[in-house]
């Protein structure tokens, strides 16, 4: 599904789910957009996973 409106117009719902999962959840709950169930699940999973790069920077785990 390619979004046809809004700030993510032209992008895949799955790429948005990776980058801004809360937007996909909002889209499903607050609009009349028919968001695929697997995209909602994808967004929920993305919200649950920590962003390790944000937590540790570029050098997490490297002990040279």
PDBQT receptor file of N, H, CA, C and O in Angstrom, charges set to zero:
ATOM      1  N   UNK A   1       0.845  -1.176   0.000  1.00  0.00    +0.000 N 
ATOM      2  CA  UNK A   1       0.000   0.000   0.000  1.00  0.00    +0.000 C 
ATOM      3  C   UNK A   1       0.893   1.242   0.000  1.00  0.00    +0.000 C 
ATOM      4  O   UNK A   1       1.776   1.391   0.845  1.00  0.00    +0.000 OA
ATOM      5  N   UNK A   2       0.646   2.117  -0.953  1.00  0.00    +0.000 N 
ATOM      6  H   UNK A   2      -0.071   1.997  -1.639  1.00  0.00    +0.000 HD
ATOM      7  CA  UNK A   2       1.354   3.391  -1.046  1.00  0.00    +0.000 C 
ATOM      8  C   UNK A   2       0.407   4.482  -0.541  1.00  0.00    +0.000 C 
ATOM      9  O   UNK A   2      -0.743   4.563  -0.971  1.00  0.00    +0.000 OA
ATOM     10  N   UNK A   3       0.893   5.306   0.361  1.00  0.00    +0.000 N 
ATOM     11  H   UNK A   3       1.828   5.241   0.710  1.00  0.00    +0.000 HD
ATOM     12  CA  UNK A   3       0.057   6.380   0.892  1.00  0.00    +0.000 C 
ATOM     13  C   UNK A   3      -0.149   7.446  -0.176  1.00  0.00    +0.000 C 
ATOM     14  O   UNK A   3       0.790   7.838  -0.869  1.00  0.00    +0.000 OA
ATOM     15  N   UNK A   4      -1.375   7.904  -0.296  1.00  0.00    +0.000 N 
ATOM     16  H   UNK A   4      -2.138   7.586   0.268  1.00  0.00    +0.000 HD
ATOM     17  CA  UNK A   4      -1.730   8.866  -1.339  1.00  0.00    +0.000 C 
ATOM     18  C   UNK A   4      -2.013  10.261  -0.793  1.00  0.00    +0.000 C 
ATOM     19  O   UNK A   4      -2.486  11.130  -1.525  1.00  0.00    +0.000 OA
ATOM     20  N   UNK A   5      -1.726  10.480   0.489  1.00  0.00    +0.000 N 
ATOM     21  H   UNK A   5      -1.342   9.774   1.084  1.00  0.00    +0.000 HD
ATOM     22  CA  UNK A   5      -1.987  11.778   1.109  1.00  0.00    +0.000 C 
ATOM     23  C   UNK A   5      -1.091  11.935   2.326  1.00  0.00    +0.000 C 
ATOM     24  O   UNK A   5      -0.434  10.988   2.760  1.00  0.00    +0.000 OA
ATOM     25  N   UNK A   6      -1.076  13.132   2.861  1.00  0.00    +0.000 N 
ATOM     26  H   UNK A   6      -1.610  13.901   2.508  1.00  0.00    +0.000 HD
ATOM     27  CA  UNK A   6      -0.380  13.395   4.116  1.00  0.00    +0.000 C 
ATOM     28  C   UNK A   6       1.123  13.553   3.963  1.00  0.00    +0.000 C 
ATOM     29  O   UNK A   6       1.656  13.611   2.855  1.00  0.00    +0.000 OA
ATOM     30  N   UNK A   7       1.788  13.621   5.107  1.00  0.00    +0.000 N 
ATOM     31  H   UNK A   7       1.355  13.574   6.007  1.00  0.00    +0.000 HD
ATOM     32  CA  UNK A   7       3.224  13.909   5.106  1.00  0.00    +0.000 C 
ATOM     33  C   UNK A   7       4.060  12.768   4.539  1.00  0.00    +0.000 C 
ATOM     34  O   UNK A   7       5.228  12.974   4.209  1.00  0.00    +0.000 OA
ATOM     35  N   UNK A   8       3.500  11.585   4.419  1.00  0.00    +0.000 N 
ATOM     36  H   UNK A   8       2.552  11.417   4.686  1.00  0.00    +0.000 HD
ATOM     37  CA  UNK A   8       4.224  10.447   3.865  1.00  0.00    +0.000 C 
ATOM     38  C   UNK A   8       3.687  10.037   2.495  1.00  0.00    +0.000 C 
ATOM     39  O   UNK A   8       3.832   8.886   2.083  1.00  0.00    +0.000 OA
ATOM     40  N   UNK A   9       3.074  10.971   1.804  1.00  0.00    +0.000 N 
ATOM     41  H   UNK A   9       2.956  11.906   2.138  1.00  0.00    +0.000 HD
ATOM     42  CA  UNK A   9       2.515  10.711   0.480  1.00  0.00    +0.000 C 
ATOM     43  C   UNK A   9       3.582  10.124  -0.438  1.00  0.00    +0.000 C 
ATOM     44  O   UNK A   9       4.693  10.645  -0.537  1.00  0.00    +0.000 OA
ATOM     45  N   UNK A  10       3.221   9.022  -1.110  1.00  0.00    +0.000 N 
ATOM     46  H   UNK A  10       2.319   8.599  -1.029  1.00  0.00    +0.000 HD
ATOM     47  CA  UNK A  10       4.129   8.372  -2.043  1.00  0.00    +0.000 C 
ATOM     48  C   UNK A  10       4.993   7.281  -1.439  1.00  0.00    +0.000 C 
ATOM     49  O   UNK A  10       5.695   6.575  -2.163  1.00  0.00    +0.000 OA
ATOM     50  N   UNK A  11       4.950   7.132  -0.121  1.00  0.00    +0.000 N 
ATOM     51  H   UNK A  11       4.380   7.706   0.467  1.00  0.00    +0.000 HD
ATOM     52  CA  UNK A  11       5.760   6.106   0.548  1.00  0.00    +0.000 C 
ATOM     53  C   UNK A  11       4.927   4.870   0.871  1.00  0.00    +0.000 C 
ATOM     54  O   UNK A  11       3.708   4.949   1.027  1.00  0.00    +0.000 OA
ATOM     55  N   UNK A  12       5.591   3.754   0.965  1.00  0.00    +0.000 N 
ATOM     56  H   UNK A  12       6.581   3.690   0.837  1.00  0.00    +0.000 HD
ATOM     57  CA  UNK A  12       4.957   2.504   1.355  1.00  0.00    +0.000 C 
ATOM     58  C   UNK A  12       4.551   2.569   2.828  1.00  0.00    +0.000 C 
ATOM     59  O   UNK A  12       5.274   3.119   3.659  1.00  0.00    +0.000 OA
ATOM     60  N   UNK A  13       3.402   2.009   3.133  1.00  0.00    +0.000 N 
ATOM     61  H   UNK A  13       2.814   1.563   2.458  1.00  0.00    +0.000 HD
ATOM     62  CA  UNK A  13       2.928   1.970   4.524  1.00  0.00    +0.000 C 
ATOM     63  C   UNK A  13       3.927   1.220   5.407  1.00  0.00    +0.000 C 
ATOM     64  O   UNK A  13       4.038   1.508   6.599  1.00  0.00    +0.000 OA
ATOM     65  N   UNK A  14       4.654   0.259   4.829  1.00  0.00    +0.000 N 
ATOM     66  H   UNK A  14       4.564   0.025   3.861  1.00  0.00    +0.000 HD
ATOM     67  CA  UNK A  14       5.615  -0.533   5.600  1.00  0.00    +0.000 C 
ATOM     68  C   UNK A  14       6.881   0.271   5.915  1.00  0.00    +0.000 C 
ATOM     69  O   UNK A  14       7.455   0.119   6.994  1.00  0.00    +0.000 OA
ATOM     70  N   UNK A  15       7.314   1.113   4.995  1.00  0.00    +0.000 N 
ATOM     71  H   UNK A  15       6.848   1.236   4.119  1.00  0.00    +0.000 HD
ATOM     72  CA  UNK A  15       8.478   1.953   5.295  1.00  0.00    +0.000 C 
ATOM     73  C   UNK A  15       8.110   2.993   6.343  1.00  0.00    +0.000 C 
ATOM     74  O   UNK A  15       8.935   3.344   7.187  1.00  0.00    +0.000 OA
ATOM     75  N   UNK A  16       6.881   3.485   6.294  1.00  0.00    +0.000 N 
ATOM     76  H   UNK A  16       6.211   3.199   5.609  1.00  0.00    +0.000 HD
ATOM     77  CA  UNK A  16       6.421   4.426   7.322  1.00  0.00    +0.000 C 
ATOM     78  C   UNK A  16       6.324   3.713   8.663  1.00  0.00    +0.000 C 
ATOM     79  O   UNK A  16       6.655   4.287   9.701  1.00  0.00    +0.000 OA
ATOM     80  N   UNK A  17       5.866   2.453   8.643  1.00  0.00    +0.000 N 
ATOM     81  H   UNK A  17       5.598   1.987   7.800  1.00  0.00    +0.000 HD
ATOM     82  CA  UNK A  17       5.756   1.679   9.885  1.00  0.00    +0.000 C 
ATOM     83  C   UNK A  17       7.121   1.508  10.546  1.00  0.00    +0.000 C 
ATOM     84  O   UNK A  17       7.213   1.481  11.773  1.00  0.00    +0.000 OA
ATOM     85  N   UNK A  18       8.177   1.393   9.749  1.00  0.00    +0.000 N 
ATOM     86  H   UNK A  18       8.102   1.415   8.752  1.00  0.00    +0.000 HD
ATOM     87  CA  UNK A  18       9.539   1.295  10.298  1.00  0.00    +0.000 C 
ATOM     88  C   UNK A  18      10.004   2.621  10.879  1.00  0.00    +0.000 C 
ATOM     89  O   UNK A  18      10.578   2.662  11.967  1.00  0.00    +0.000 OA
ATOM     90  N   UNK A  19       9.754   3.709  10.151  1.00  0.00    +0.000 N 
ATOM     91  H   UNK A  19       9.288   3.676   9.267  1.00  0.00    +0.000 HD
ATOM     92  CA  UNK A  19      10.278   5.017  10.535  1.00  0.00    +0.000 C 
ATOM     93  C   UNK A  19       9.412   5.768  11.537  1.00  0.00    +0.000 C 
ATOM     94  O   UNK A  19       9.931   6.481  12.396  1.00  0.00    +0.000 OA
ATOM     95  N   UNK A  20       8.098   5.612  11.432  1.00  0.00    +0.000 N 
ATOM     96  H   UNK A  20       7.676   5.032  10.735  1.00  0.00    +0.000 HD
ATOM     97  CA  UNK A  20       7.169   6.353  12.294  1.00  0.00    +0.000 C 
ATOM     98  C   UNK A  20       5.963   5.468  12.602  1.00  0.00    +0.000 C 
ATOM     99  O   UNK A  20       4.858   5.734  12.129  1.00  0.00    +0.000 OA
ATOM    100  N   UNK A  21       6.172   4.415  13.395  1.00  0.00    +0.000 N 
ATOM    101  H   UNK A  21       7.070   4.198  13.780  1.00  0.00    +0.000 HD
ATOM    102  CA  UNK A  21       5.098   3.458  13.636  1.00  0.00    +0.000 C 
ATOM    103  C   UNK A  21       3.860   4.078  14.277  1.00  0.00    +0.000 C 
ATOM    104  O   UNK A  21       2.746   3.618  14.026  1.00  0.00    +0.000 OA
ATOM    105  N   UNK A  22       4.029   5.094  15.084  1.00  0.00    +0.000 N 
ATOM    106  H   UNK A  22       4.934   5.468  15.288  1.00  0.00    +0.000 HD
ATOM    107  CA  UNK A  22       2.870   5.715  15.726  1.00  0.00    +0.000 C 
ATOM    108  C   UNK A  22       1.955   6.371  14.695  1.00  0.00    +0.000 C 
ATOM    109  O   UNK A  22       0.747   6.467  14.914  1.00  0.00    +0.000 OA
ATOM    110  N   UNK A  23       2.519   6.822  13.572  1.00  0.00    +0.000 N 
ATOM    111  H   UNK A  23       3.499   6.744  13.394  1.00  0.00    +0.000 HD
ATOM    112  CA  UNK A  23       1.696   7.405  12.508  1.00  0.00    +0.000 C 
ATOM    113  C   UNK A  23       0.782   6.344  11.897  1.00  0.00    +0.000 C 
ATOM    114  O   UNK A  23      -0.386   6.619  11.621  1.00  0.00    +0.000 OA
ATOM    115  N   UNK A  24       1.301   5.144  11.685  1.00  0.00    +0.000 N 
ATOM    116  H   UNK A  24       2.249   4.921  11.909  1.00  0.00    +0.000 HD
ATOM    117  CA  UNK A  24       0.503   4.061  11.116  1.00  0.00    +0.000 C 
ATOM    118  C   UNK A  24      -0.617   3.664  12.077  1.00  0.00    +0.000 C 
ATOM    119  O   UNK A  24      -1.746   3.426  11.649  1.00  0.00    +0.000 OA
ATOM    120  N   UNK A  25      -0.311   3.594  13.356  1.00  0.00    +0.000 N 
ATOM    121  H   UNK A  25       0.606   3.787  13.704  1.00  0.00    +0.000 HD
ATOM    122  CA  UNK A  25      -1.337   3.274  14.354  1.00  0.00    +0.000 C 
ATOM    123  C   UNK A  25      -2.401   4.366  14.361  1.00  0.00    +0.000 C 
ATOM    124  O   UNK A  25      -3.595   4.068  14.382  1.00  0.00    +0.000 OA
ATOM    125  N   UNK A  26      -1.981   5.620  14.343  1.00  0.00    +0.000 N 
ATOM    126  H   UNK A  26      -1.011   5.863  14.326  1.00  0.00    +0.000 HD
ATOM    127  CA  UNK A  26      -2.924   6.737  14.293  1.00  0.00    +0.000 C 
ATOM    128  C   UNK A  26      -3.790   6.660  13.041  1.00  0.00    +0.000 C 
ATOM    129  O   UNK A  26      -5.005   6.848  13.106  1.00  0.00    +0.000 OA
ATOM    130  N   UNK A  27      -3.163   6.385  11.908  1.00  0.00    +0.000 N 
ATOM    131  H   UNK A  27      -2.176   6.233  11.855  1.00  0.00    +0.000 HD
ATOM    132  CA  UNK A  27      -3.866   6.296  10.638  1.00  0.00    +0.000 C 
ATOM    133  C   UNK A  27      -4.963   5.237  10.702  1.00  0.00    +0.000 C 
ATOM    134  O   UNK A  27      -6.069   5.452  10.207  1.00  0.00    +0.000 OA
ATOM    135  N   UNK A  28      -4.656   4.108  11.304  1.00  0.00    +0.000 N 
ATOM    136  H   UNK A  28      -3.757   3.933  11.706  1.00  0.00    +0.000 HD
ATOM    137  CA  UNK A  28      -5.621   3.016  11.410  1.00  0.00    +0.000 C 
ATOM    138  C   UNK A  28      -6.765   3.351  12.370  1.00  0.00    +0.000 C 
ATOM    139  O   UNK A  28      -7.912   2.978  12.122  1.00  0.00    +0.000 OA
ATOM    140  N   UNK A  29      -6.460   4.043  13.447  1.00  0.00    +0.000 N 
ATOM    141  H   UNK A  29      -5.528   4.345  13.648  1.00  0.00    +0.000 HD
ATOM    142  CA  UNK A  29      -7.461   4.304  14.480  1.00  0.00    +0.000 C 
ATOM    143  C   UNK A  29      -8.289   5.554  14.238  1.00  0.00    +0.000 C 
ATOM    144  O   UNK A  29      -9.470   5.589  14.584  1.00  0.00    +0.000 OA
ATOM    145  N   UNK A  30      -7.691   6.573  13.655  1.00  0.00    +0.000 N 
ATOM    146  H   UNK A  30      -6.732   6.545  13.374  1.00  0.00    +0.000 HD
ATOM    147  CA  UNK A  30      -8.336   7.884  13.613  1.00  0.00    +0.000 C 
ATOM    148  C   UNK A  30      -8.811   8.337  12.230  1.00  0.00    +0.000 C 
ATOM    149  O   UNK A  30      -9.404   9.408  12.110  1.00  0.00    +0.000 OA
ATOM    150  N   UNK A  31      -8.565   7.553  11.200  1.00  0.00    +0.000 N 
ATOM    151  H   UNK A  31      -8.083   6.682  11.298  1.00  0.00    +0.000 HD
ATOM    152  CA  UNK A  31      -8.993   7.950   9.860  1.00  0.00    +0.000 C 
ATOM    153  C   UNK A  31      -9.808   6.812   9.238  1.00  0.00    +0.000 C 
ATOM    154  O   UNK A  31      -9.913   5.726   9.808  1.00  0.00    +0.000 OA
ATOM    155  N   UNK A  32     -10.365   7.072   8.097  1.00  0.00    +0.000 N 
ATOM    156  H   UNK A  32     -10.280   7.955   7.634  1.00  0.00    +0.000 HD
ATOM    157  CA  UNK A  32     -11.136   6.054   7.366  1.00  0.00    +0.000 C 
ATOM    158  C   UNK A  32     -10.265   5.253   6.414  1.00  0.00    +0.000 C 
ATOM    159  O   UNK A  32     -10.777   4.549   5.544  1.00  0.00    +0.000 OA
ATOM    160  N   UNK A  33      -8.966   5.353   6.570  1.00  0.00    +0.000 N 
ATOM    161  H   UNK A  33      -8.549   5.925   7.277  1.00  0.00    +0.000 HD
ATOM    162  CA  UNK A  33      -8.034   4.636   5.707  1.00  0.00    +0.000 C 
ATOM    163  C   UNK A  33      -8.050   3.153   6.055  1.00  0.00    +0.000 C 
ATOM    164  O   UNK A  33      -7.990   2.780   7.226  1.00  0.00    +0.000 OA
ATOM    165  N   UNK A  34      -8.130   2.318   5.034  1.00  0.00    +0.000 N 
ATOM    166  H   UNK A  34      -8.179   2.621   4.083  1.00  0.00    +0.000 HD
ATOM    167  CA  UNK A  34      -8.131   0.870   5.224  1.00  0.00    +0.000 C 
ATOM    168  C   UNK A  34      -6.687   0.375   5.304  1.00  0.00    +0.000 C 
ATOM    169  O   UNK A  34      -6.112  -0.053   4.304  1.00  0.00    +0.000 OA
ATOM    170  N   UNK A  35      -6.116   0.440   6.495  1.00  0.00    +0.000 N 
ATOM    171  H   UNK A  35      -6.583   0.788   7.307  1.00  0.00    +0.000 HD
ATOM    172  CA  UNK A  35      -4.721   0.033   6.713  1.00  0.00    +0.000 C 
ATOM    173  C   UNK A  35      -4.678  -1.490   6.857  1.00  0.00    +0.000 C 
ATOM    174  O   UNK A  35      -5.407  -2.052   7.675  1.00  0.00    +0.000 OA
ATOM    175  N   UNK A  36      -3.830  -2.166   6.067  1.00  0.00    +0.000 N 
ATOM    176  H   UNK A  36      -3.238  -1.710   5.403  1.00  0.00    +0.000 HD
ATOM    177  CA  UNK A  36      -3.723  -3.625   6.176  1.00  0.00    +0.000 C 
ATOM    178  C   UNK A  36      -3.333  -4.053   7.594  1.00  0.00    +0.000 C 
ATOM    179  O   UNK A  36      -2.525  -3.401   8.255  1.00  0.00    +0.000 OA
ATOM    180  N   UNK A  37      -3.917  -5.146   8.036  1.00  0.00    +0.000 N 
ATOM    181  H   UNK A  37      -4.573  -5.675   7.499  1.00  0.00    +0.000 HD
ATOM    182  CA  UNK A  37      -3.641  -5.637   9.392  1.00  0.00    +0.000 C 
ATOM    183  C   UNK A  37      -2.168  -5.967   9.600  1.00  0.00    +0.000 C 
ATOM    184  O   UNK A  37      -1.632  -5.757  10.689  1.00  0.00    +0.000 OA
ATOM    185  N   UNK A  38      -1.510  -6.483   8.561  1.00  0.00    +0.000 N 
ATOM    186  H   UNK A  38      -1.946  -6.653   7.677  1.00  0.00    +0.000 HD
ATOM    187  CA  UNK A  38      -0.089  -6.800   8.736  1.00  0.00    +0.000 C 
ATOM    188  C   UNK A  38       0.761  -5.540   8.872  1.00  0.00    +0.000 C 
ATOM    189  O   UNK A  38       1.816  -5.577   9.504  1.00  0.00    +0.000 OA
ATOM    190  N   UNK A  39       0.320  -4.430   8.292  1.00  0.00    +0.000 N 
ATOM    191  H   UNK A  39      -0.538  -4.400   7.779  1.00  0.00    +0.000 HD
ATOM    192  CA  UNK A  39       1.042  -3.159   8.467  1.00  0.00    +0.000 C 
ATOM    193  C   UNK A  39       0.873  -2.644   9.893  1.00  0.00    +0.000 C 
ATOM    194  O   UNK A  39       1.798  -2.067  10.464  1.00  0.00    +0.000 OA
ATOM    195  N   UNK A  40      -0.308  -2.853  10.463  1.00  0.00    +0.000 N 
ATOM    196  H   UNK A  40      -1.059  -3.322   9.999  1.00  0.00    +0.000 HD
ATOM    197  CA  UNK A  40      -0.533  -2.465  11.864  1.00  0.00    +0.000 C 
ATOM    198  C   UNK A  40       0.343  -3.314  12.786  1.00  0.00    +0.000 C 
ATOM    199  O   UNK A  40       0.947  -2.799  13.726  1.00  0.00    +0.000 OA
ATOM    200  N   UNK A  41       0.407  -4.610  12.512  1.00  0.00    +0.000 N 
ATOM    201  H   UNK A  41      -0.084  -5.029  11.748  1.00  0.00    +0.000 HD
ATOM    202  CA  UNK A  41       1.258  -5.501  13.309  1.00  0.00    +0.000 C 
ATOM    203  C   UNK A  41       2.723  -5.100  13.167  1.00  0.00    +0.000 C 
ATOM    204  O   UNK A  41       3.466  -5.100  14.149  1.00  0.00    +0.000 OA
ATOM    205  N   UNK A  42       3.137  -4.759  11.953  1.00  0.00    +0.000 N 
ATOM    206  H   UNK A  42       2.533  -4.759  11.156  1.00  0.00    +0.000 HD
ATOM    207  CA  UNK A  42       4.507  -4.304  11.675  1.00  0.00    +0.000 C 
ATOM    208  C   UNK A  42       4.816  -3.065  12.511  1.00  0.00    +0.000 C 
ATOM    209  O   UNK A  42       5.876  -2.970  13.128  1.00  0.00    +0.000 OA
ATOM    210  N   UNK A  43       3.876  -2.114  12.524  1.00  0.00    +0.000 N 
ATOM    211  H   UNK A  43       3.014  -2.190  12.022  1.00  0.00    +0.000 HD
ATOM    212  CA  UNK A  43       4.065  -0.880  13.296  1.00  0.00    +0.000 C 
ATOM    213  C   UNK A  43       4.141  -1.180  14.790  1.00  0.00    +0.000 C 
ATOM    214  O   UNK A  43       4.977  -0.615  15.495  1.00  0.00    +0.000 OA
ATOM    215  N   UNK A  44       3.275  -2.062  15.275  1.00  0.00    +0.000 N 
ATOM    216  H   UNK A  44       2.596  -2.521  14.702  1.00  0.00    +0.000 HD
ATOM    217  CA  UNK A  44       3.311  -2.432  16.691  1.00  0.00    +0.000 C 
ATOM    218  C   UNK A  44       4.649  -3.055  17.060  1.00  0.00    +0.000 C 
ATOM    219  O   UNK A  44       5.206  -2.750  18.114  1.00  0.00    +0.000 OA
ATOM    220  N   UNK A  45       5.170  -3.929  16.196  1.00  0.00    +0.000 N 
ATOM    221  H   UNK A  45       4.717  -4.177  15.339  1.00  0.00    +0.000 HD
ATOM    222  CA  UNK A  45       6.477  -4.540  16.448  1.00  0.00    +0.000 C 
ATOM    223  C   UNK A  45       7.578  -3.491  16.466  1.00  0.00    +0.000 C 
ATOM    224  O   UNK A  45       8.473  -3.537  17.310  1.00  0.00    +0.000 OA
ATOM    225  N   UNK A  46       7.512  -2.543  15.532  1.00  0.00    +0.000 N 
ATOM    226  H   UNK A  46       6.785  -2.505  14.847  1.00  0.00    +0.000 HD
ATOM    227  CA  UNK A  46       8.530  -1.490  15.467  1.00  0.00    +0.000 C 
ATOM    228  C   UNK A  46       8.507  -0.620  16.712  1.00  0.00    +0.000 C 
ATOM    229  O   UNK A  46       9.550  -0.128  17.142  1.00  0.00    +0.000 OA
ATOM    230  N   UNK A  47       7.336  -0.424  17.293  1.00  0.00    +0.000 N 
ATOM    231  H   UNK A  47       6.488  -0.823  16.944  1.00  0.00    +0.000 HD
ATOM    232  CA  UNK A  47       7.233   0.386  18.509  1.00  0.00    +0.000 C 
ATOM    233  C   UNK A  47       7.817  -0.347  19.707  1.00  0.00    +0.000 C 
ATOM    234  O   UNK A  47       8.265   0.283  20.665  1.00  0.00    +0.000 OA
ATOM    235  N   UNK A  48       7.816  -1.666  19.660  1.00  0.00    +0.000 N 
ATOM    236  H   UNK A  48       7.453  -2.179  18.881  1.00  0.00    +0.000 HD
ATOM    237  CA  UNK A  48       8.299  -2.453  20.787  1.00  0.00    +0.000 C 
ATOM    238  C   UNK A  48       9.813  -2.628  20.779  1.00  0.00    +0.000 C 
ATOM    239  O   UNK A  48      10.413  -2.821  21.836  1.00  0.00    +0.000 OA
ATOM    240  N   UNK A  49      10.448  -2.565  19.597  1.00  0.00    +0.000 N 
ATOM    241  H   UNK A  49       9.960  -2.409  18.738  1.00  0.00    +0.000 HD
ATOM    242  CA  UNK A  49      11.888  -2.767  19.501  1.00  0.00    +0.000 C 
ATOM    243  C   UNK A  49      12.626  -1.473  19.800  1.00  0.00    +0.000 C 
ATOM    244  O   UNK A  49      12.301  -0.433  19.226  1.00  0.00    +0.000 OA
ATOM    245  N   UNK A  50      13.615  -1.517  20.690  1.00  0.00    +0.000 N 
ATOM    246  H   UNK A  50      13.878  -2.361  21.156  1.00  0.00    +0.000 HD
ATOM    247  CA  UNK A  50      14.404  -0.311  20.930  1.00  0.00    +0.000 C 
ATOM    248  C   UNK A  50      15.298  -0.006  19.735  1.00  0.00    +0.000 C 
ATOM    249  O   UNK A  50      15.721  -0.917  19.023  1.00  0.00    +0.000 OA
ATOM    250  N   UNK A  51      15.576   1.233  19.522  1.00  0.00    +0.000 N 
ATOM    251  H   UNK A  51      15.233   1.973  20.100  1.00  0.00    +0.000 HD
ATOM    252  CA  UNK A  51      16.500   1.646  18.475  1.00  0.00    +0.000 C 
ATOM    253  C   UNK A  51      17.900   1.637  19.071  1.00  0.00    +0.000 C 
ATOM    254  O   UNK A  51      18.293   2.584  19.752  1.00  0.00    +0.000 OA
ATOM    255  N   UNK A  52      18.648   0.578  18.821  1.00  0.00    +0.000 N 
ATOM    256  H   UNK A  52      18.328  -0.191  18.268  1.00  0.00    +0.000 HD
ATOM    257  CA  UNK A  52      19.946   0.401  19.454  1.00  0.00    +0.000 C 
ATOM    258  C   UNK A  52      20.943   1.483  19.069  1.00  0.00    +0.000 C 
ATOM    259  O   UNK A  52      21.822   1.829  19.858  1.00  0.00    +0.000 OA
ATOM    260  N   UNK A  53      20.813   2.017  17.869  1.00  0.00    +0.000 N 
ATOM    261  H   UNK A  53      20.099   1.736  17.228  1.00  0.00    +0.000 HD
ATOM    262  CA  UNK A  53      21.713   3.091  17.466  1.00  0.00    +0.000 C 
ATOM    263  C   UNK A  53      21.485   4.336  18.323  1.00  0.00    +0.000 C 
ATOM    264  O   UNK A  53      22.441   5.013  18.700  1.00  0.00    +0.000 OA
ATOM    265  N   UNK A  54      20.228   4.637  18.629  1.00  0.00    +0.000 N 
ATOM    266  H   UNK A  54      19.451   4.087  18.322  1.00  0.00    +0.000 HD
ATOM    267  CA  UNK A  54      19.934   5.757  19.511  1.00  0.00    +0.000 C 
ATOM    268  C   UNK A  54      20.429   5.494  20.928  1.00  0.00    +0.000 C 
ATOM    269  O   UNK A  54      20.901   6.404  21.608  1.00  0.00    +0.000 OA
ATOM    270  N   UNK A  55      20.317   4.248  21.364  1.00  0.00    +0.000 N 
ATOM    271  H   UNK A  55      19.934   3.508  20.811  1.00  0.00    +0.000 HD
ATOM    272  CA  UNK A  55      20.726   3.910  22.728  1.00  0.00    +0.000 C 
ATOM    273  C   UNK A  55      22.233   3.905  22.904  1.00  0.00    +0.000 C 
ATOM    274  O   UNK A  55      22.740   4.322  23.945  1.00  0.00    +0.000 OA
ATOM    275  N   UNK A  56      22.955   3.435  21.890  1.00  0.00    +0.000 N 
ATOM    276  H   UNK A  56      22.543   3.096  21.044  1.00  0.00    +0.000 HD
ATOM    277  CA  UNK A  56      24.380   3.196  22.059  1.00  0.00    +0.000 C 
ATOM    278  C   UNK A  56      25.279   3.979  21.109  1.00  0.00    +0.000 C 
ATOM    279  O   UNK A  56      26.502   3.879  21.209  1.00  0.00    +0.000 OA
ATOM    280  N   UNK A  57      24.725   4.731  20.217  1.00  0.00    +0.000 N 
ATOM    281  H   UNK A  57      23.731   4.812  20.136  1.00  0.00    +0.000 HD
ATOM    282  CA  UNK A  57      25.555   5.448  19.254  1.00  0.00    +0.000 C 
ATOM    283  C   UNK A  57      26.117   4.521  18.201  1.00  0.00    +0.000 C 
ATOM    284  O   UNK A  57      25.603   3.420  18.003  1.00  0.00    +0.000 OA
ATOM    285  N   UNK A  58      27.147   4.946  17.536  1.00  0.00    +0.000 N 
ATOM    286  H   UNK A  58      27.564   5.841  17.696  1.00  0.00    +0.000 HD
ATOM    287  CA  UNK A  58      27.715   4.166  16.444  1.00  0.00    +0.000 C 
ATOM    288  C   UNK A  58      28.623   3.030  16.918  1.00  0.00    +0.000 C 
ATOM    289  O   UNK A  58      28.900   2.112  16.146  1.00  0.00    +0.000 OA
ATOM    290  N   UNK A  59      29.088   3.070  18.158  1.00  0.00    +0.000 N 
ATOM    291  H   UNK A  59      28.864   3.816  18.785  1.00  0.00    +0.000 HD
ATOM    292  CA  UNK A  59      30.122   2.156  18.604  1.00  0.00    +0.000 C 
ATOM    293  C   UNK A  59      29.643   1.224  19.713  1.00  0.00    +0.000 C 
ATOM    294  O   UNK A  59      30.412   0.900  20.618  1.00  0.00    +0.000 OA
ATOM    295  N   UNK A  60      28.384   0.789  19.657  1.00  0.00    +0.000 N 
ATOM    296  H   UNK A  60      27.759   1.053  18.922  1.00  0.00    +0.000 HD
ATOM    297  CA  UNK A  60      27.923  -0.098  20.714  1.00  0.00    +0.000 C 
ATOM    298  C   UNK A  60      28.386  -1.519  20.430  1.00  0.00    +0.000 C 
ATOM    299  O   UNK A  60      28.245  -2.019  19.314  1.00  0.00    +0.000 OA
ATOM    300  N   UNK A  61      28.920  -2.141  21.416  1.00  0.00    +0.000 N 
ATOM    301  H   UNK A  61      29.035  -1.735  22.323  1.00  0.00    +0.000 HD
ATOM    302  CA  UNK A  61      29.335  -3.537  21.309  1.00  0.00    +0.000 C 
ATOM    303  C   UNK A  61      30.729  -3.742  20.761  1.00  0.00    +0.000 C 
ATOM    304  O   UNK A  61      31.246  -4.855  20.857  1.00  0.00    +0.000 OA
ATOM    305  N   UNK A  62      31.355  -2.757  20.204  1.00  0.00    +0.000 N 
ATOM    306  H   UNK A  62      30.935  -1.853  20.125  1.00  0.00    +0.000 HD
ATOM    307  CA  UNK A  62      32.683  -2.902  19.634  1.00  0.00    +0.000 C 
ATOM    308  C   UNK A  62      33.718  -2.694  20.738  1.00  0.00    +0.000 C 
ATOM    309  O   UNK A  62      33.785  -1.620  21.334  1.00  0.00    +0.000 OA
ATOM    310  N   UNK A  63      34.504  -3.695  21.002  1.00  0.00    +0.000 N 
ATOM    311  H   UNK A  63      34.450  -4.568  20.518  1.00  0.00    +0.000 HD
ATOM    312  CA  UNK A  63      35.465  -3.614  22.101  1.00  0.00    +0.000 C 
ATOM    313  C   UNK A  63      36.901  -3.833  21.621  1.00  0.00    +0.000 C 
ATOM    314  O   UNK A  63      37.654  -4.563  22.265  1.00  0.00    +0.000 OA
ATOM    315  N   UNK A  64      37.290  -3.224  20.518  1.00  0.00    +0.000 N 
ATOM    316  H   UNK A  64      36.678  -2.631  19.995  1.00  0.00    +0.000 HD
ATOM    317  CA  UNK A  64      38.651  -3.382  19.987  1.00  0.00    +0.000 C 
ATOM    318  C   UNK A  64      39.680  -2.732  20.861  1.00  0.00    +0.000 C 
ATOM    319  O   UNK A  64      40.871  -2.777  20.552  1.00  0.00    +0.000 OA
TER     320      UNK A  64
